[in-house]
Amino acid sequence: MSIEIKISLNEGIYLKDPQDSPLGRNIIKHSILLIEDVGFEAFNFKKLAQEINSTEASIYRYFENKHALLIYLVSWYWAWVSYLIKINTMNIDDPKKKLEIIINSFVLASMDNPSNDYVDENKLHSIMISEGTKAYRTKGVDEENGKGFFKNYKELITMVAGVILDIAPTFEYPYTLASTLFEMSNDQLYFAKHLPRLTDIKEKENKYAEVEKMLNYITAKLLY
């Protein structure tokens, strides 16, 4: 499926929207590749500038620091997942079926979208699994939350919580379940690869299918 879209993100995250220029899109493309390769701790704008044959100063015209860039990438992913869910559930009335599609989107949102050639969704998904929580598990989270930096995540979880309530109107914890399902979809894939004794998902099996099966099992037990 090829979908040409421009993701709308909070303007406070960036100084200049990288989606609007060739250099900006190149920054996004190679920051994803570099973070996925070396990890967020080892990533910096000097290394990124070398990758794109530009200068650190040119990158600082788009982002104040690498933390802001990580928030941008993570927010892009949250918005991408929301978009996929909306597209894939557009003509679905059954809320149970919708939730199954949502879980599938959580696990398999790494599908490559050829028309967005500056975003490798597969590698961005890998960053979400290994680095995503670093965008908001920080000392500055409350201030950044007050500025609306995590709006895309909230919108995603609110949409999923609404479907949960459509299934079980008296369920007391729709937002908790919605955010837990999203985080579990990433955590269990990470555990399977790096900390296997923390999960029942096996790295050598079809782990994506197993995670999807597990999440559907949990929701069925809680809601149906």
Backbone as numpy.savetxt, mean C-alpha at the origin, in Angstrom:
# Nx Ny Nz CAx CAy CAz Cx Cy Cz
-4.68 -6.17 -16.90 -5.52 -4.98 -16.90 -4.64 -3.73 -16.90
-4.84 -2.84 -17.83 -4.06 -1.62 -17.91 -4.95 -0.43 -17.60
-4.62 0.30 -16.55 -5.43 1.41 -16.10 -4.57 2.65 -16.01
-4.88 3.65 -16.79 -4.11 4.89 -16.74 -4.80 5.83 -15.75
-4.15 6.05 -14.63 -4.74 6.90 -13.59 -3.67 7.80 -13.01
-4.12 8.90 -12.43 -3.25 9.73 -11.62 -3.78 9.67 -10.20
-2.94 9.25 -9.29 -3.34 9.11 -7.90 -3.35 10.48 -7.24
-4.43 10.78 -6.52 -4.54 12.05 -5.81 -4.10 11.87 -4.37
-3.05 12.61 -3.97 -2.50 12.49 -2.63 -2.48 13.86 -1.95
-2.35 13.85 -0.63 -2.30 15.09 0.16 -1.12 15.94 -0.30
-1.40 17.19 -0.63 -0.36 18.07 -1.16 0.71 18.40 -0.13
0.41 18.20 1.16 1.40 18.48 2.18 2.54 17.49 2.22
2.35 16.33 1.59 3.39 15.29 1.62 4.58 15.68 0.74
4.31 16.37 -0.34 5.36 16.71 -1.30 5.46 18.22 -1.48
6.58 18.66 -2.02 6.78 20.07 -2.35 6.31 20.36 -3.77
6.49 19.36 -4.64 6.06 19.44 -6.04 5.62 18.04 -6.43
4.44 17.91 -7.02 3.91 16.58 -7.32 4.77 15.90 -8.39
5.43 14.80 -8.03 6.31 14.13 -9.00 5.56 13.51 -10.18
4.27 13.31 -10.05 3.51 12.73 -11.16 3.39 13.68 -12.34
3.71 14.96 -12.12 3.46 15.98 -13.13 4.66 16.29 -14.03
5.78 15.59 -13.84 6.94 15.89 -14.67 7.75 14.63 -14.93
8.50 14.59 -16.03 9.35 13.42 -16.31 10.37 13.16 -15.20
11.00 14.22 -14.68 11.97 14.04 -13.61 11.28 13.49 -12.36
10.12 14.03 -12.02 9.40 13.56 -10.85 9.01 12.10 -10.97
8.52 11.71 -12.14 8.16 10.31 -12.34 9.39 9.40 -12.28
10.52 9.92 -12.75 11.76 9.17 -12.67 12.21 8.99 -11.22
11.98 10.02 -10.41 12.28 9.94 -8.97 11.45 8.84 -8.33
10.16 8.82 -8.64 9.28 7.79 -8.08 9.72 6.40 -8.55
9.96 6.26 -9.84 10.33 4.96 -10.40 11.58 4.40 -9.73
12.62 5.21 -9.65 13.89 4.70 -9.16 13.96 4.67 -7.63
13.16 5.47 -6.96 13.11 5.35 -5.49 12.49 4.01 -5.10
11.48 3.57 -5.84 10.87 2.26 -5.58 11.90 1.15 -5.81
12.60 1.22 -6.93 13.60 0.19 -7.24 14.72 0.17 -6.21
15.16 1.35 -5.79 16.30 1.43 -4.88 15.92 1.02 -3.47
14.77 1.48 -2.98 14.33 1.08 -1.64 14.10 -0.41 -1.57
13.49 -0.96 -2.62 13.25 -2.40 -2.65 14.57 -3.18 -2.66
15.59 -2.59 -3.26 16.88 -3.26 -3.38 17.71 -3.16 -2.11
17.86 -1.95 -1.54 18.79 -1.75 -0.42 18.10 -1.59 0.93
16.78 -1.37 0.94 16.06 -1.12 2.18 15.99 0.36 2.49
14.99 0.75 3.28 14.75 2.17 3.54 15.87 2.80 4.36
16.45 2.06 5.32 17.50 2.61 6.16 18.72 3.01 5.34
19.09 2.18 4.38 20.28 2.46 3.56 19.99 3.42 2.40
18.73 3.65 2.12 18.33 4.53 1.02 18.56 5.99 1.41
19.07 6.78 0.47 19.15 8.23 0.67 19.11 8.94 -0.68
18.95 10.25 -0.63 18.80 11.03 -1.86 20.09 11.08 -2.67
21.23 10.94 -2.03 22.49 10.91 -2.77 22.54 9.69 -3.69
22.18 8.53 -3.16 22.15 7.31 -3.96 21.10 7.41 -5.06
19.95 7.99 -4.72 18.88 8.13 -5.71 19.33 9.06 -6.84
19.99 10.15 -6.50 20.47 11.09 -7.52 21.43 10.41 -8.48
22.28 9.54 -7.95 23.21 8.80 -8.81 22.45 7.87 -9.75
21.38 7.26 -9.25 20.60 6.33 -10.07 19.93 7.04 -11.24
19.47 8.26 -11.02 18.72 8.97 -12.06 19.57 10.00 -12.81
20.90 9.99 -12.53 21.82 10.92 -13.18 21.38 12.37 -13.01
21.04 12.70 -11.77 20.60 14.05 -11.45 21.33 14.50 -10.19
20.77 15.49 -9.50 21.40 16.02 -8.29 20.47 15.84 -7.10
21.07 15.83 -5.91 20.25 15.77 -4.70 19.32 16.99 -4.63
19.83 18.14 -5.05 19.03 19.37 -5.00 17.75 19.23 -5.82
17.82 18.54 -6.95 16.63 18.38 -7.79 15.59 17.51 -7.09
16.04 16.53 -6.31 15.11 15.66 -5.58 14.47 16.43 -4.44
15.27 17.28 -3.78 14.74 18.08 -2.66 13.70 19.11 -3.13
13.64 19.37 -4.41 12.58 20.25 -4.91 11.22 19.55 -4.90
11.24 18.21 -4.80 10.00 17.43 -4.77 9.64 16.96 -3.37
10.65 16.58 -2.58 10.40 16.04 -1.25 11.36 16.65 -0.23
10.82 16.97 0.94 11.62 17.59 1.99 12.68 16.62 2.52
12.33 15.33 2.58 13.26 14.32 3.09 12.77 12.94 2.65
13.55 11.92 2.97 13.20 10.58 2.51 11.98 10.02 3.23
11.70 10.50 4.44 10.48 10.07 5.13 9.23 10.53 4.38
9.25 11.77 3.91 8.13 12.28 3.12 7.96 11.47 1.84
9.07 11.08 1.23 9.01 10.25 0.03 8.38 8.90 0.34
8.74 8.29 1.48 8.15 7.01 1.86 6.64 7.15 2.08
6.22 8.21 2.75 4.79 8.45 2.94 4.10 8.56 1.59
4.73 9.24 0.65 4.16 9.38 -0.69 3.97 8.02 -1.34
5.00 7.18 -1.29 4.91 5.86 -1.93 3.85 4.99 -1.26
3.82 5.01 0.06 2.84 4.20 0.79 1.43 4.71 0.52
1.27 6.02 0.49 -0.04 6.60 0.20 -0.49 6.27 -1.22
0.45 6.26 -2.14 0.15 5.88 -3.52 -0.39 4.46 -3.55
0.23 3.58 -2.78 -0.20 2.19 -2.74 -1.59 2.06 -2.13
-1.84 2.74 -1.02 -3.18 2.70 -0.41 -4.24 3.16 -1.41
-3.95 4.24 -2.12 -4.91 4.76 -3.10 -5.08 3.78 -4.27
-4.01 3.11 -4.66 -4.06 2.12 -5.74 -4.96 0.96 -5.35
-4.81 0.47 -4.12 -5.65 -0.63 -3.64 -7.12 -0.20 -3.62
-7.38 1.01 -3.15 -8.76 1.52 -3.14 -9.33 1.56 -4.54
-8.52 2.00 -5.49 -8.98 2.08 -6.88 -9.31 0.71 -7.43
-8.45 -0.26 -7.17 -8.69 -1.62 -7.64 -9.99 -2.18 -7.05
-10.20 -1.94 -5.77 -11.42 -2.44 -5.12 -12.65 -1.82 -5.77
-12.62 -0.52 -6.00 -13.77 0.16 -6.60 -14.06 -0.38 -8.01
-13.01 -0.58 -8.78 -13.17 -1.10 -10.14 -13.70 -2.53 -10.12
-13.13 -3.36 -9.27 -13.46 -4.79 -9.26 -14.78 -5.12 -8.58
-15.32 -4.19 -7.80 -16.61 -4.43 -7.14 -17.73 -3.57 -7.73
-17.44 -2.91 -8.83 -18.38 -1.92 -9.39 -19.77 -2.49 -9.64
-19.84 -3.71 -10.17 -21.14 -4.31 -10.51 -21.51 -5.47 -9.59
-20.92 -5.47 -8.39 -21.18 -6.52 -7.42 -22.10 -5.99 -6.33
-23.23 -6.67 -6.12 -24.18 -6.26 -5.09 -24.02 -7.05 -3.79
-23.61 -8.30 -3.89 -23.48 -9.15 -2.72 -22.30 -8.71 -1.87
-22.52 -8.23 -0.63 -21.41 -7.74 0.19 -20.40 -8.83 0.55
-20.83 -10.08 0.65 -19.89 -11.17 0.93 -18.92 -11.34 -0.24
-19.46 -11.28 -1.44 -18.61 -11.36 -2.62 -17.68 -10.16 -2.68
-18.19 -8.98 -2.31 -17.36 -7.78 -2.29 -16.18 -7.95 -1.35
-16.44 -8.52 -0.18 -15.36 -8.69 0.79 -14.33 -9.69 0.28
-14.76 -10.70 -0.41 -13.81 -11.65 -1.00 -12.92 -10.94 -2.03
-13.51 -10.06 -2.82 -12.75 -9.30 -3.81 -11.79 -8.34 -3.12
-12.24 -7.73 -2.02 -11.38 -6.84 -1.25 -10.16 -7.59 -0.73
-10.38 -8.75 -0.17 -9.27 -9.55 0.35 -8.32 -9.95 -0.78
-8.87 -10.31 -1.91 -8.04 -10.63 -3.08 -7.21 -9.42 -3.49
-7.81 -8.24 -3.44 -7.09 -7.01 -3.80 -6.00 -6.70 -2.79
-6.27 -6.94 -1.51 -5.24 -6.74 -0.49 -4.01 -7.58 -0.79
-4.25 -8.84 -1.15 -3.15 -9.79 -1.33 -2.46 -9.63 -2.69
-3.24 -9.29 -3.71 -2.70 -9.32 -5.07 -2.69 -7.96 -5.75
-2.65 -6.89 -4.98 -2.60 -5.56 -5.58 -1.26 -5.28 -6.23
-0.36 -6.25 -6.19 0.96 -6.10 -6.80 0.92 -6.30 -8.31
-0.26 -6.56 -8.87 -0.34 -6.73 -10.33 0.25 -5.52 -11.04
1.01 -5.75 -12.08 1.66 -4.66 -12.80 0.66 -3.97 -13.70
0.69 -2.65 -13.70 -0.17 -1.84 -14.55 0.70 -1.15 -15.60
0.77 -1.69 -16.83 1.72 -1.19 -17.83 1.60 0.29 -18.15
0.44 0.88 -18.02 0.29 2.28 -18.40 0.93 3.21 -17.38
1.10 2.76 -16.13 1.84 3.53 -15.14 3.28 3.02 -15.12
4.04 3.41 -16.14 5.37 2.81 -16.30 6.37 3.31 -15.28
6.03 4.32 -14.49 6.95 4.81 -13.47 6.70 4.18 -12.10
5.69 3.31 -12.01 5.42 2.60 -10.75 5.41 1.10 -11.03
6.35 0.42 -10.42 6.37 -1.05 -10.46 5.58 -1.53 -9.26
4.30 -1.90 -9.50 3.42 -2.26 -8.39 3.92 -3.47 -7.61
4.59 -4.38 -8.29 5.11 -5.56 -7.61 6.19 -5.18 -6.59
7.11 -4.31 -7.01 8.18 -3.89 -6.10 7.64 -2.94 -5.03
6.64 -2.13 -5.38 6.03 -1.26 -4.38 5.31 -2.10 -3.33
4.67 -3.19 -3.75 4.04 -4.10 -2.79 5.09 -4.70 -1.86
6.26 -5.04 -2.41 7.35 -5.56 -1.59 7.78 -4.53 -0.54
7.81 -3.26 -0.93 8.14 -2.19 0.01 7.07 -2.08 1.09
5.81 -2.19 0.68 4.72 -2.14 1.66 4.87 -3.24 2.71
5.24 -4.43 2.27 5.38 -5.56 3.18 6.52 -5.33 4.17
7.65 -4.86 3.67 8.85 -4.77 4.51 9.05 -3.41 5.17
8.54 -2.33 4.55 8.84 -0.99 5.03 7.61 -0.13 5.32
6.42 -0.60 4.93 5.24 0.25 4.94 4.90 0.90 6.27
5.01 0.15 7.36 4.63 0.70 8.67 5.58 1.80 9.13
6.76 1.89 8.54 7.71 2.94 8.92 7.22 4.32 8.52
6.23 4.36 7.64 5.68 5.64 7.21 4.87 6.31 8.32
4.28 5.51 9.22 3.43 6.10 10.25 3.74 5.67 11.67
4.58 4.66 11.87 4.99 4.29 13.23 6.24 5.08 13.59
6.01 6.38 13.80 7.09 7.33 14.09 6.64 8.26 15.21
7.59 9.00 15.76 7.28 9.98 16.81 6.39 11.10 16.28
6.48 11.37 14.99 5.72 12.48 14.43 4.38 12.10 13.86
3.90 10.90 14.16 2.67 10.41 13.53 1.46 11.29 13.84
1.34 11.78 15.06 0.16 12.57 15.42 0.13 13.89 14.66
1.29 14.53 14.55 1.35 15.78 13.80 1.04 15.55 12.32
1.63 14.49 11.77 1.39 14.19 10.35 -0.04 13.76 10.11
-0.61 13.05 11.06 -2.02 12.66 10.94 -2.90 13.90 10.95
-2.55 14.87 11.80 -3.32 16.11 11.85 -3.28 16.88 10.55
-2.22 16.68 9.79 -2.09 17.34 8.49 -2.76 16.55 7.36
-3.33 15.39 7.71 -4.05 14.60 6.71 -3.18 13.70 5.86
-1.96 13.40 6.33 -1.04 12.62 5.51 -1.51 11.17 5.29
-2.36 10.67 6.17 -2.78 9.27 6.08 -4.24 9.13 5.63
-4.70 10.15 4.95 -6.08 10.17 4.46 -6.38 8.99 3.55
-5.45 8.63 2.69 -5.70 7.53 1.75 -5.89 6.20 2.47
-5.16 6.00 3.55 -5.33 4.77 4.33 -6.69 4.78 5.02
-7.06 5.91 5.59 -8.35 6.02 6.28 -9.51 5.78 5.30
-9.40 6.34 4.11 -10.46 6.15 3.11 -10.58 4.69 2.71
-9.44 4.02 2.56 -9.44 2.60 2.23 -10.13 1.79 3.32
-9.76 2.03 4.57 -10.31 1.26 5.68 -11.79 1.57 5.88
-12.18 2.82 5.70 -13.59 3.20 5.82 -14.44 2.48 4.78
-13.93 2.38 3.55 -14.65 1.66 2.49 -14.83 0.19 2.85
-13.77 -0.44 3.35 -13.84 -1.86 3.71 -14.75 -2.06 4.92
-14.67 -1.17 5.89 -15.54 -1.26 7.07 -17.01 -1.18 6.68
-17.32 -0.37 5.68 -18.69 -0.27 5.20 -19.22 -1.57 4.64
-18.36 -2.29 3.93 -18.74 -3.59 3.38 -18.95 -4.60 4.52
-18.08 -4.55 5.51 -18.22 -5.44 6.67 -19.56 -5.20 7.37
-19.94 -3.96 7.51 -21.23 -3.64 8.15 -22.40 -4.04 7.27
-22.23 -4.02 5.97 -23.29 -4.50 5.08 -23.54 -6.00 5.30
-22.46 -6.72 5.62 -22.57 -8.16 5.88 -23.15 -8.42 7.25
-22.63 -7.70 8.24 -23.02 -7.93 9.64 -23.25 -6.59 10.32
-24.46 -6.03 10.21 -24.74 -4.68 10.71 -24.50 -4.49 12.20
-24.55 -5.58 12.97 -24.35 -5.45 14.42 -22.91 -5.75 14.85
-22.04 -6.02 13.89 -20.64 -6.32 14.24 -20.01 -5.08 14.86
-19.38 -5.25 16.01 -18.92 -4.10 16.80 -17.57 -3.53 16.39
-16.81 -4.23 15.57 -15.45 -3.81 15.31 -15.11 -3.76 13.81
-15.91 -3.06 13.02 -15.69 -3.07 11.56 -14.37 -2.43 11.14
-13.99 -1.32 11.77 -12.74 -0.65 11.39 -11.53 -1.45 11.86
-11.64 -2.04 13.04 -10.57 -2.88 13.55 -10.33 -4.06 12.62
-11.42 -4.70 12.20 -11.28 -5.84 11.30 -10.73 -5.41 9.95
-11.21 -4.30 9.44 -10.76 -3.83 8.13 -9.26 -3.55 8.12
-8.78 -2.81 9.12 -7.35 -2.50 9.16 -6.52 -3.74 9.47
-7.07 -4.65 10.30 -6.37 -5.88 10.62 -6.20 -6.76 9.38
-7.23 -6.86 8.57 -7.14 -7.67 7.35 -6.06 -7.12 6.42
-6.02 -5.80 6.29 -5.00 -5.21 5.41 -3.60 -5.46 5.95
-3.40 -5.19 7.24 -2.08 -5.38 7.83 -1.68 -6.85 7.83
-2.63 -7.73 8.09 -2.32 -9.17 8.09 -1.89 -9.65 6.71
-2.50 -9.10 5.68 -2.15 -9.53 4.32 -0.68 -9.27 4.03
-0.13 -8.21 4.62 1.29 -7.91 4.46 2.15 -8.63 5.49
1.70 -8.62 6.75 2.49 -9.23 7.82 2.74 -10.72 7.58
1.71 -11.44 7.17 1.86 -12.87 7.01 2.79 -13.24 5.86
2.79 -12.42 4.80 3.73 -12.63 3.70 5.16 -12.37 4.17
5.32 -11.35 5.00 6.64 -11.02 5.54 7.13 -12.13 6.48
6.23 -12.58 7.37 6.61 -13.63 8.30 6.99 -14.92 7.56
6.22 -15.25 6.53 6.49 -16.48 5.79 7.91 -16.47 5.21
8.37 -15.31 4.80 9.69 -15.20 4.19 10.81 -15.07 5.22
10.56 -14.32 6.30 11.64 -13.98 7.21 11.51 -14.58 8.62
10.29 -14.74 9.12 10.07 -15.22 10.49 9.01 -16.32 10.47
9.33 -17.46 9.86 8.33 -18.49 9.57 7.64 -19.08 10.79
8.25 -18.99 11.97 7.60 -19.55 13.16 6.48 -18.65 13.70
6.29 -17.51 13.07 5.21 -16.60 13.47 3.96 -16.77 12.62
3.98 -17.68 11.67 2.84 -17.84 10.77 2.66 -19.28 10.36
1.47 -19.60 9.89 1.20 -20.92 9.33 1.36 -20.93 7.82
1.64 -19.77 7.23 1.85 -19.65 5.79 3.27 -20.10 5.46
3.41 -20.93 4.45 4.71 -21.45 4.08 5.25 -20.73 2.86
6.50 -20.33 2.93 7.14 -19.56 1.86 7.19 -20.32 0.55
7.42 -21.63 0.61 7.61 -22.41 -0.61 6.30 -22.76 -1.30
5.18 -22.62 -0.60 3.89 -22.90 -1.22 3.39 -21.65 -1.94
2.19 -21.72 -2.49 1.59 -20.53 -3.09 1.11 -19.63 -1.95
2.03 -18.85 -1.42 1.76 -18.10 -0.19 0.67 -17.06 -0.37
0.56 -16.48 -1.55 -0.49 -15.48 -1.77 -1.87 -16.13 -1.69
-2.03 -17.27 -2.30 -3.30 -17.99 -2.23 -3.60 -18.44 -0.81
-2.56 -18.84 -0.08 -2.76 -19.28 1.30 -3.16 -18.13 2.21
-2.55 -16.97 2.02 -2.93 -15.79 2.81 -4.37 -15.40 2.52
-4.74 -15.41 1.24 -6.11 -15.08 0.86 -7.09 -16.07 1.49
-6.77 -17.35 1.45 -7.61 -18.38 2.06 -7.77 -18.14 3.56
-6.67 -17.83 4.23 -6.69 -17.59 5.67 -7.58 -16.39 6.03
-7.44 -15.30 5.28 -8.22 -14.10 5.57 -9.71 -14.34 5.33
-10.04 -15.08 4.30 -11.44 -15.42 4.06 -11.98 -16.32 5.16
-11.15 -17.21 5.66 -11.55 -18.10 6.76 -11.86 -17.27 8.02
-11.00 -16.32 8.33 -11.19 -15.49 9.52 -12.46 -14.65 9.41
-12.67 -14.03 8.26 -13.87 -13.21 8.11 -15.14 -14.04 8.15
-15.09 -15.22 7.59 -16.27 -16.11 7.63 -16.62 -16.48 9.06
-15.61 -16.77 9.86 -15.83 -17.15 11.26 -16.40 -15.99 12.06
-15.98 -14.79 11.75 -16.40 -13.62 12.51 -17.74 -13.05 12.06
-18.03 -13.14 10.77 -19.15 -12.38 10.22 -20.33 -13.22 9.75
-20.10 -14.47 9.34 -21.18 -15.21 8.68 -21.87 -16.14 9.67
